[in-house]
């Protein structure tokens, strides 16, 4: 279940920190609110987004990038499994 809190955002950020991608918050005019630079493995999210916008962006990103669950900690493996099965409500 998605919780739109700062704590849940921190969990998603922690999950991404265990992948090959680097997460950065910067200003920008990204259409969906984020940008993925696959060649450099960088994810940029609009820093002016509210917490729920950042969470929705990170959930979309996690579904789009390739994540090897075996490289994640047990806690993040469970979170990744939940995120992979959760449907976003728009």
C-alpha positions as CSV (number, residue, x, y, z in Angstrom):
1,X,0.0,0.0,0.0
2,X,1.3,3.4,-1.0
3,X,1.7,5.9,1.9
4,X,2.2,9.5,0.8
5,X,4.6,10.4,3.6
6,X,8.2,11.6,3.9
7,X,9.1,8.3,5.5
8,X,7.8,6.3,2.5
9,X,9.7,8.6,0.2
10,X,12.8,7.9,2.2
11,X,12.2,4.1,1.7
12,X,11.9,4.5,-2.0
13,X,15.1,6.6,-2.1
14,X,16.9,3.9,-0.1
15,X,15.7,1.3,-2.6
16,X,17.1,3.3,-5.5
17,X,20.4,3.9,-3.7
18,X,21.0,0.1,-3.8
19,X,20.6,0.1,-7.6
20,X,23.1,1.2,-10.2
21,X,21.2,4.5,-10.6
22,X,21.9,7.8,-8.9
23,X,18.9,9.9,-7.8
24,X,19.1,13.6,-7.9
25,X,16.5,16.3,-7.1
26,X,16.9,19.4,-9.4
27,X,14.7,22.0,-11.0
28,X,13.6,21.4,-14.5
29,X,10.8,21.3,-17.0
30,X,10.4,17.5,-17.3
31,X,7.0,16.6,-18.7
32,X,6.3,13.7,-16.3
33,X,8.2,15.4,-13.5
34,X,11.3,13.4,-13.9
35,X,14.0,12.4,-16.4
36,X,16.0,9.2,-16.7
37,X,19.4,9.4,-18.3
38,X,20.0,5.7,-19.0
39,X,23.5,5.9,-20.4
40,X,24.8,7.6,-17.2
41,X,22.3,5.8,-14.9
42,X,21.0,9.1,-13.5
43,X,17.5,9.8,-12.4
44,X,16.5,13.4,-12.0
45,X,13.2,14.3,-10.2
46,X,11.8,17.9,-10.0
47,X,12.8,19.2,-6.6
48,X,9.7,21.4,-6.4
49,X,7.3,18.5,-6.6
50,X,5.3,17.9,-3.4
51,X,6.0,14.7,-1.5
52,X,3.1,12.8,-3.3
53,X,4.4,13.9,-6.7
54,X,7.9,12.7,-5.9
55,X,6.6,9.3,-4.6
56,X,4.5,8.8,-7.8
57,X,7.5,9.7,-9.9
58,X,9.8,7.3,-8.1
59,X,7.2,4.5,-8.3
60,X,6.9,5.0,-12.1
61,X,10.7,5.1,-12.4
62,X,11.2,1.9,-10.3
63,X,8.9,0.1,-12.7
64,X,10.7,1.4,-15.8
65,X,14.3,0.7,-14.9
66,X,15.9,-2.7,-14.6
67,X,16.5,-3.7,-11.0
68,X,18.2,-6.9,-10.0
69,X,16.4,-7.9,-6.8
70,X,19.3,-10.1,-5.7
71,X,21.4,-7.0,-5.1
72,X,18.9,-5.5,-2.7
73,X,18.7,-5.9,1.0
74,X,15.9,-8.1,2.4
75,X,13.8,-5.1,3.4
76,X,14.2,-3.5,0.0
77,X,13.5,-6.7,-1.8
78,X,10.1,-6.8,0.0
79,X,9.5,-3.1,-0.9
80,X,10.5,-3.7,-4.5
81,X,8.0,-6.6,-4.7
82,X,5.2,-4.5,-3.3
83,X,6.0,-1.6,-5.7
84,X,6.1,-3.9,-8.7
85,X,2.6,-5.2,-7.9
86,X,1.0,-1.9,-6.8
87,X,-1.2,0.0,-9.3
88,X,-0.9,3.8,-9.2
89,X,-4.1,5.8,-8.8
90,X,-4.2,8.9,-10.9
